[in-house]
Amino acid sequence: MEAVWFRPGYTGGKPTCNMSRFGSIEGGWVPPPVTEDKRGNIFIADKKNDRVLKYDKNGVYLSSFGSRGTGAGYLLSPLGICVDSRDRVIVADNGNQRVEMFTAEGDHVCTVAYISRPVRVAIGGEGQLVVSTDYFVTILPKH
């Protein structure tokens, strides 16, 4: 699956949407989870390759982090991703049944929670971490 970068613009005074492709992500029919930090960097959970891809705001590849494994900082089928107010990248590490936290540079910070088969993660309006599975939603007040 190829990720596509959309860039709004104007042509002749009319809004347009410029598109360019960036990266190549293997996977199925479902688009990979994606999030963005305050600087506009784009993070994509690459389930097939057990990693997180990082692009700049223009869609230029910068780096990747995480790799297949079970230890702290390793990933196994990451399915969800978000960025908190401190630009830390939070990943729903489905295969390892936990939620992992990384810096925007890809350094492992900590395991936030052990949750059976996390699918998606999000940050609530008051900084809560919201983790969903196929059947439940867990809200962690502080992370």
C-alpha positions as CSV (number, residue, x, y, z in Angstrom):
1,M,0.0,0.0,0.0
2,E,1.4,3.4,-0.8
3,A,0.7,6.4,1.4
4,V,-0.5,9.5,-0.4
5,W,0.3,13.1,0.7
6,F,-2.5,15.7,0.2
7,R,-1.5,19.3,0.1
8,P,-4.3,22.0,-0.2
9,G,-3.6,24.8,-2.5
10,Y,-5.2,27.3,-4.9
11,T,-5.2,27.4,-8.7
12,G,-6.8,30.5,-10.3
13,G,-8.4,31.5,-7.0
14,K,-10.1,28.1,-6.6
15,P,-9.1,25.6,-3.9
16,T,-7.3,22.5,-5.2
17,C,-5.7,19.5,-3.6
18,N,-2.2,18.5,-4.8
19,M,-1.3,14.9,-4.3
20,S,2.0,13.2,-4.1
21,R,2.9,9.7,-3.0
22,F,5.3,9.1,-0.1
23,G,6.7,5.8,1.1
24,S,5.5,2.4,0.5
25,I,3.7,0.5,3.2
26,E,2.9,-3.2,2.8
27,G,-0.4,-4.3,4.1
28,G,-4.0,-5.0,3.3
29,W,-6.9,-2.9,2.1
30,V,-7.2,-0.8,5.2
31,P,-5.1,2.4,5.3
32,P,-2.5,2.4,8.0
33,P,-3.0,4.5,11.2
34,V,-1.4,7.9,10.9
35,T,-0.8,10.9,13.2
36,E,1.1,14.2,13.3
37,D,3.1,16.1,15.8
38,K,3.2,19.9,16.5
39,R,6.0,20.4,13.9
40,G,3.9,18.7,11.2
41,N,5.9,15.5,11.2
42,I,3.9,12.5,10.1
43,F,4.0,9.1,11.9
44,I,2.6,6.0,10.4
45,A,2.1,2.6,12.1
46,D,3.5,0.0,9.7
47,K,1.8,-3.2,10.9
48,K,3.4,-5.4,8.3
49,N,7.0,-4.4,9.2
50,D,6.5,-3.9,12.9
51,R,7.7,-0.3,13.0
52,V,6.8,3.3,12.9
53,L,7.6,5.5,9.9
54,K,8.4,9.2,10.3
55,Y,8.0,11.8,7.5
56,D,8.4,15.5,7.5
57,K,5.4,17.9,6.8
58,N,6.2,17.7,3.1
59,G,6.1,13.9,3.0
60,V,9.9,13.4,2.9
61,Y,11.0,10.2,4.7
62,L,13.0,11.0,7.8
63,S,13.4,7.7,9.7
64,S,11.7,4.7,11.2
65,F,11.8,3.2,14.7
66,G,10.7,0.0,16.4
67,S,11.4,-3.5,15.0
68,R,9.9,-6.9,15.4
69,G,10.3,-8.3,18.9
70,T,8.8,-8.6,22.3
71,G,11.2,-6.6,24.5
72,A,10.7,-3.0,25.6
73,G,10.7,-0.7,22.6
74,Y,10.1,-3.5,20.1
75,L,6.8,-3.8,18.3
76,L,4.6,-6.7,17.0
77,S,1.8,-5.7,14.7
78,P,1.3,-2.0,15.7
79,L,-2.3,-1.1,14.9
80,G,-2.9,2.4,16.4
81,I,-0.8,5.5,16.9
82,C,-1.2,9.0,18.3
83,V,1.0,11.9,19.6
84,D,0.4,13.5,23.0
85,S,0.8,17.2,24.0
86,R,4.5,16.6,24.6
87,D,5.1,15.2,21.1
88,R,5.6,11.7,22.5
89,V,4.5,8.9,20.0
90,I,2.1,6.4,21.6
91,V,1.6,3.1,19.8
92,A,-1.0,0.3,20.3
93,D,1.3,-2.7,20.1
94,N,-1.4,-5.3,19.4
95,G,0.8,-8.4,19.1
96,N,2.6,-7.6,22.4
97,Q,-0.6,-6.7,24.1
98,R,0.6,-3.3,25.4
99,V,0.8,0.4,24.7
100,E,4.3,1.7,24.1
101,M,5.6,5.3,24.2
102,F,8.5,6.8,22.2
103,T,10.0,10.2,21.7
104,A,9.5,11.8,18.4
105,E,13.0,10.8,17.5
106,G,12.1,7.1,18.2
107,D,13.7,6.5,21.5
108,H,11.7,4.2,23.8
109,V,10.3,6.0,26.8
110,C,8.2,3.3,28.6
111,T,5.4,0.8,28.4
112,V,2.3,2.8,29.3
113,A,-0.1,-0.1,29.9
114,Y,-0.6,-3.8,29.3
115,I,-3.9,-4.2,27.6
116,S,-5.2,-7.3,25.8
117,R,-5.0,-6.7,22.0
118,P,-5.1,-2.8,21.8
119,V,-6.3,-1.6,18.4
120,R,-6.4,2.2,18.5
121,V,-5.1,4.9,20.8
122,A,-6.1,8.6,21.1
123,I,-5.5,11.5,23.5
124,G,-8.6,12.9,25.1
125,G,-9.3,16.6,25.6
126,E,-7.9,16.7,29.1
127,G,-4.8,14.6,28.3
128,Q,-6.3,11.2,29.0
129,L,-5.1,8.2,27.0
130,V,-7.9,6.4,25.3
131,V,-7.2,2.8,24.2
132,S,-9.7,0.7,22.3
133,T,-9.7,-3.1,21.7
134,D,-12.2,-5.0,19.6
135,Y,-14.6,-5.1,22.6
136,F,-13.7,-2.4,25.1
137,V,-12.5,1.1,25.6
138,T,-10.0,1.9,28.4
139,I,-9.4,5.5,29.6
140,L,-6.2,6.1,31.5
141,P,-6.4,9.5,33.3
142,K,-2.6,10.1,33.2
143,H,0.1,8.6,31.0
